[in-house]
Amino acid sequence: MNPGIHKVEALGDFVRVEWEDGSESRYPCVWLRDSCRCPRCFLSSAGARKLLLEDLDVDIVVKEVTLAGREKISIIWPDEHASEFEAEWLKKRCFSEAARAEMREELFLPEREYWGSDLQLPKMPFEEIMHNDESTYKWLCTLKKVGIVLLTGAAAQQGELVRLGQRIGFLRLTFYGPTWQVQDKADANNVAYTTGRLCFHTDYPVLQHPPGVQFLHCIKQTAEGGESEVVDGFYVSNKLKAQSPQAYQILTSTAVDYTDVGVDYCEFAVQCKQRIIDVDSRGQAVRINYNNATRDSVLDVPADSVRPFYAALKEFDDLLNSAEHKFTYKLKPGDIVTFDNWRVLHGRRRFQSGSEVSRHLEGAYGDWDVVMSRLRLLRKRVLNKD
């Protein structure tokens, strides 16, 4: 329970709030004016600001601020506009480091749990996910932290991924359709639709915004071969950064061309540039964009930079394939592996094709925006259940 307000006063460009527990917060006047919740400035039905930035004075100060009981402050601005702010709303948005850290936690930005060949693959029953909010919440939390979760006990037939997509919101439509069938196909328009080994890759770096989450549902499995392999790309990126900073710098700065041309859900000709390792402002990996099959022969770098690029990429690839980093498992009919396509690189061992379809997976994509939306809704529902 948040404490009430003991005292409020204007201090130049700030409004100082002293709380009943003895702590204090300082709120910039320009932020308070920008955040006014009155009907003229804020559309409550949409949770959206109506106040235009062009009408905001960045040098504004309050004319008068008063305490309305212990749960609200009232502000009069120089143009006589009035704003009111609830204590709970203010406390949640305090600019202290502790409050900002708490807000980041509410936005669900958890610490990652890195792994290598020692991965204890998280497993959960598919039908529990479909019908129990607490189980769905646990699944999505684990997916965010670990990057991979295996769902078990789905029906060994097409359509289960559509159900799963509806559980989180909706699936991502791509040029390969709402869902797609991973089978050995004649004149395959994708290397996944063959029986050969697939090296470690992330899906669809040819898109400007690759799908964030991937689902693979095993409908039929071959007796020999076809094992799945996964590796934690963020963990390996950290290893590369530590042991070979120059290679890391090359892979985080070189824009690599990807291309994909063909016909499936519709005709397509897609091309874009991606860095193999995308990093944030702190230099930490936030997305891996690596697919050797769709990496273009076009390489937009000076000739002298070509060999250093290949050397860096080979060093990264060698780390991905190191026995200490990769985890191998075999899907059974009814298994659905769900994983972070920005983080977890996946591959497949070769298998034999017979007269009948010997191995059949149905695949689908989701976006992290959709997943995180469902996670936040479930978090509120589950934690406030009592």
C-alpha positions in Angstrom: 0.0 0.0 0.0 1.4 3.4 -1.0 1.9 6.0 1.7 -0.2 9.2 1.7 1.2 12.6 1.1 2.4 14.6 4.1 3.4 17.9 2.4 3.7 19.4 -1.1 5.5 22.5 -2.3 6.8 24.2 -5.4 10.6 24.4 -5.8 11.4 26.3 -9.0 11.1 23.9 -11.9 10.0 21.1 -9.6 7.2 20.1 -7.3 8.4 18.4 -4.1 6.2 15.8 -2.5 7.0 14.6 1.1 5.4 11.3 1.8 4.0 10.1 5.2 6.7 7.5 5.4 9.4 10.2 5.4 10.5 9.7 1.8 10.3 12.5 -0.8 9.9 12.8 -4.6 10.6 15.6 -7.0 8.5 16.0 -10.1 9.5 18.3 -13.0 6.8 20.9 -13.7 7.0 20.3 -17.5 6.3 16.6 -16.9 3.4 17.3 -14.6 1.8 19.7 -17.2 2.4 17.2 -20.0 0.8 14.5 -17.9 -2.4 16.4 -16.9 -5.3 13.9 -16.6 -8.2 16.4 -17.0 -10.7 15.7 -19.9 -9.2 18.6 -21.9 -5.7 17.1 -21.9 -6.4 13.3 -21.6 -8.8 10.9 -23.3 -9.4 8.5 -20.4 -11.4 6.0 -22.5 -8.3 5.4 -24.7 -5.7 6.1 -22.0 -4.2 8.6 -24.4 -2.8 12.1 -24.2 -4.8 14.9 -26.0 -2.5 17.7 -25.1 -0.4 18.7 -28.2 3.4 19.0 -27.7 3.3 22.3 -29.7 1.1 23.7 -26.9 3.5 22.7 -24.1 5.8 25.3 -22.5 9.0 23.4 -21.6 9.9 26.2 -19.1 6.6 26.2 -17.3 6.4 26.4 -13.5 3.4 26.0 -11.2 1.5 29.1 -10.0 0.1 27.3 -7.0 0.2 23.7 -5.6 -1.9 22.5 -2.7 -2.6 19.2 -0.9 -6.1 17.9 -1.3 -6.4 15.5 1.6 -3.6 12.9 1.9 -4.3 11.3 -1.5 -4.2 14.1 -4.0 -2.4 17.2 -5.1 -3.9 20.1 -7.0 -2.0 22.5 -9.3 -2.9 25.8 -10.8 -0.8 26.8 -13.8 0.0 30.3 -15.0 -2.8 30.3 -17.5 -5.2 29.2 -14.7 -5.5 25.7 -16.1 -6.0 23.2 -13.2 -4.5 19.7 -12.8 -5.0 17.0 -10.1 -2.8 14.0 -9.5 -3.6 11.0 -7.2 -0.9 10.0 -4.7 -0.8 6.4 -6.0 -0.3 7.6 -9.6 2.5 9.9 -8.5 4.2 7.4 -6.3 4.3 4.8 -9.2 5.9 7.4 -11.4 8.5 8.7 -9.0 11.8 9.6 -10.7 14.0 7.8 -8.1 16.1 4.9 -9.3 14.2 2.5 -7.0 10.9 3.5 -8.4 12.1 3.4 -12.0 13.5 -0.1 -11.3 10.2 -1.2 -9.9 8.4 0.2 -13.0 10.8 -1.8 -15.3 9.9 -4.9 -13.3 6.2 -4.2 -13.9 6.9 -3.8 -17.6 8.4 -7.3 -17.3 12.0 -7.0 -18.3 13.4 -9.9 -16.2 17.0 -11.1 -16.0 17.8 -13.7 -18.6 18.7 -17.2 -17.6 21.5 -18.2 -19.9 22.2 -21.9 -20.7 24.4 -24.2 -22.8 24.4 -28.0 -23.3 23.3 -28.3 -19.7 19.8 -26.8 -20.5 17.0 -28.3 -18.4 14.4 -27.9 -21.1 11.2 -26.5 -19.4 8.1 -28.6 -20.1 4.5 -27.8 -19.6 1.2 -29.6 -20.6 -0.4 -28.0 -23.7 -4.0 -28.3 -22.5 -3.1 -26.6 -19.2 -1.7 -23.7 -21.2 -4.9 -23.5 -23.2 -7.3 -23.5 -20.2 -5.5 -22.2 -17.1 -4.4 -18.6 -16.8 -1.7 -19.3 -14.2 -0.2 -22.0 -16.4 -0.2 -19.6 -19.4 1.4 -16.9 -17.3 4.1 -19.3 -16.2 4.7 -20.4 -19.8 5.2 -16.9 -21.1 7.3 -15.9 -18.1 9.6 -18.8 -18.7 9.7 -18.2 -22.4 10.8 -14.6 -21.7 13.5 -15.6 -19.2 14.9 -18.9 -20.6 14.0 -18.4 -24.3 12.5 -21.9 -24.8 9.6 -24.0 -23.5 8.3 -27.4 -24.7 4.6 -27.9 -24.6 3.5 -31.6 -24.4 0.3 -33.5 -25.2 -1.2 -31.5 -28.1 -3.2 -33.5 -30.7 -0.9 -34.8 -33.5 -2.8 -32.9 -36.2 -2.8 -29.6 -37.9 -4.6 -26.7 -36.3 -3.2 -26.8 -32.7 -0.9 -23.8 -33.4 -3.9 -21.7 -34.5 -5.5 -22.5 -31.1 -2.2 -21.5 -29.4 -2.1 -18.3 -31.3 -5.6 -17.4 -30.3 -4.6 -18.1 -26.7 -2.0 -15.3 -26.8 -3.8 -13.1 -29.3 -3.0 -13.9 -32.9 -0.3 -15.4 -35.1 2.1 -13.5 -37.4 1.2 -13.8 -41.1 4.3 -14.1 -43.4 4.9 -15.0 -47.0 4.8 -18.7 -46.0 1.2 -18.3 -44.6 -0.4 -18.1 -41.2 1.1 -21.5 -40.5 3.4 -23.6 -42.7 4.2 -27.3 -43.1 7.8 -28.5 -42.6 8.0 -31.5 -44.8 10.2 -33.0 -47.5 8.8 -31.3 -50.7 9.7 -31.6 -54.3 11.1 -28.4 -55.7 11.3 -27.0 -52.2 11.1 -23.2 -51.9 12.9 -23.3 -48.5 15.8 -25.4 -47.3 13.7 -26.5 -44.3 11.4 -28.4 -46.7 14.2 -30.9 -47.5 15.7 -33.8 -45.5 19.1 -32.3 -45.1 20.8 -31.0 -42.0 19.9 -27.4 -41.1 22.7 -25.5 -39.4 22.0 -23.1 -36.5 19.9 -20.1 -37.7 17.2 -17.7 -36.7 14.2 -17.5 -38.9 13.4 -14.6 -41.3 16.2 -12.1 -40.8 15.3 -11.1 -44.4 12.4 -9.2 -42.8 13.0 -5.7 -41.4 11.2 -6.9 -38.2 11.8 -10.7 -37.9 9.2 -12.7 -35.9 10.0 -12.6 -32.2 8.6 -16.0 -31.3 8.4 -19.3 -33.2 6.2 -22.4 -32.6 7.0 -25.8 -34.1 4.4 -28.6 -33.6 5.5 -32.2 -34.2 2.7 -34.1 -36.1 4.8 -37.0 -37.4 8.4 -37.9 -36.6 10.9 -40.0 -38.4 12.4 -43.1 -36.7 16.0 -42.2 -37.6 17.5 -38.7 -37.5 15.6 -35.4 -37.5 16.8 -34.5 -34.0 16.4 -30.8 -33.1 19.2 -28.7 -31.9 19.1 -25.3 -30.1 21.7 -22.8 -28.8 21.4 -19.7 -26.6 22.6 -17.0 -29.0 22.8 -14.3 -26.3 25.0 -16.6 -24.2 27.3 -17.4 -27.1 27.4 -13.7 -28.1 28.7 -12.9 -24.6 31.3 -15.5 -25.0 32.4 -14.1 -28.3 32.5 -10.6 -26.9 34.8 -11.7 -24.1 37.2 -13.9 -26.1 37.3 -11.9 -29.4 36.2 -8.3 -29.0 37.2 -7.5 -32.6 35.0 -10.3 -34.1 32.1 -9.0 -31.9 32.6 -5.5 -33.1 32.5 -6.7 -36.7 29.3 -8.7 -36.3 27.6 -5.9 -34.4 28.5 -3.2 -37.0 28.4 -4.9 -40.4 25.1 -4.7 -42.3 24.6 -8.1 -44.0 22.3 -8.5 -47.0 19.6 -11.2 -46.8 17.3 -12.2 -49.7 14.3 -14.5 -50.2 12.5 -14.9 -53.5 9.7 -17.3 -54.4 6.0 -18.2 -54.3 4.1 -19.6 -51.3 1.2 -17.8 -49.6 1.8 -15.3 -52.3 4.6 -14.3 -54.6 7.5 -12.6 -52.8 10.8 -10.9 -53.3 12.2 -9.8 -50.0 15.5 -8.2 -49.2 17.0 -6.2 -46.3 20.2 -5.6 -44.4 20.7 -6.8 -40.8 23.6 -6.9 -38.4 24.4 -10.5 -37.3 24.2 -9.4 -33.7 22.0 -6.4 -32.8 22.9 -4.7 -29.6 21.4 -2.1 -27.3 23.0 1.2 -26.0 25.0 -0.8 -23.5 26.4 -3.1 -26.2 24.4 -6.1 -25.0 22.9 -8.5 -27.6 19.1 -8.0 -28.1 18.6 -9.9 -31.4 20.5 -12.4 -33.5 20.0 -12.2 -37.2 21.7 -15.2 -38.7 20.5 -17.5 -41.4 23.2 -18.9 -43.7 20.6 -20.1 -46.3 19.2 -16.7 -47.0 22.4 -14.7 -46.6 22.9 -13.0 -49.9 26.0 -13.2 -52.1 25.9 -9.4 -52.1 28.2 -8.1 -49.4 28.1 -4.4 -49.1 31.6 -3.8 -47.6 35.0 -2.8 -49.0 37.0 -5.8 -50.5 39.6 -5.5 -47.7 36.8 -6.0 -45.1 35.5 -9.3 -46.6 37.9 -11.7 -45.1 37.8 -10.2 -41.6 34.0 -10.4 -41.8 34.1 -14.1 -42.7 36.7 -14.8 -40.0 34.4 -13.2 -37.4 31.3 -15.0 -38.6 33.2 -18.3 -38.7 34.3 -17.7 -35.1 30.7 -17.0 -34.0 29.5 -20.1 -35.9 32.1 -22.3 -34.3 31.0 -21.2 -30.9 27.4 -21.9 -31.8 28.3 -25.5 -32.7 30.5 -26.1 -29.7 29.4 -29.2 -27.8 29.3 -27.1 -24.6 26.8 -24.7 -26.0 24.3 -26.7 -28.1 21.4 -28.8 -26.7 19.9 -31.7 -28.7 16.5 -33.2 -28.3 13.9 -35.1 -30.4 10.3 -33.9 -30.8 7.6 -36.5 -30.4 4.2 -36.3 -32.1 2.1 -33.9 -30.0 5.1 -31.8 -28.8 5.2 -28.1 -29.5 8.5 -26.3 -29.0 8.1 -22.6 -28.4 11.1 -20.4 -28.5 12.5 -16.8 -28.7 13.4 -16.4 -32.4 15.5 -13.3 -31.6 17.7 -15.3 -29.1 17.6 -19.0 -29.7 19.1 -20.4 -32.9 17.8 -23.7 -33.9 18.8 -26.5 -36.3 18.0 -30.0 -37.4 19.9 -33.2 -38.1 19.5 -35.0 -41.4 16.7 -37.6 -41.8 15.7 -40.1 -44.4 12.7 -39.6 -46.6 10.5 -42.6 -47.4 7.6 -43.3 -49.7 5.3 -41.7 -47.1 5.8 -38.4 -45.3 8.3 -39.5 -42.6 8.6 -36.2 -40.7 6.0 -33.4 -40.5 6.1 -30.3 -38.3 3.6 -27.4 -38.5 5.2 -24.0 -37.8 4.0 -20.6 -37.0 5.2 -17.3 -35.7 4.2 -14.7 -33.1 5.4 -11.3 -32.3 6.9 -10.3 -29.0 4.5 -7.3 -28.8 1.5 -9.7 -28.9 3.2 -12.1 -26.4 4.1 -9.3 -24.0 0.6 -7.9 -24.2 -0.9 -11.2 -23.1 1.8 -11.6 -20.4 0.9 -8.2 -18.9 -2.8 -8.9 -18.9 -2.3 -12.4 -17.3 0.1 -10.9 -14.8 -2.5 -8.5 -13.6 -5.2 -11.2 -13.6 -3.1 -13.8 -11.9 -1.5 -11.6 -9.2 -4.8 -9.9 -8.4 -6.8 -13.1 -8.4 -7.3 -13.1 -4.6 
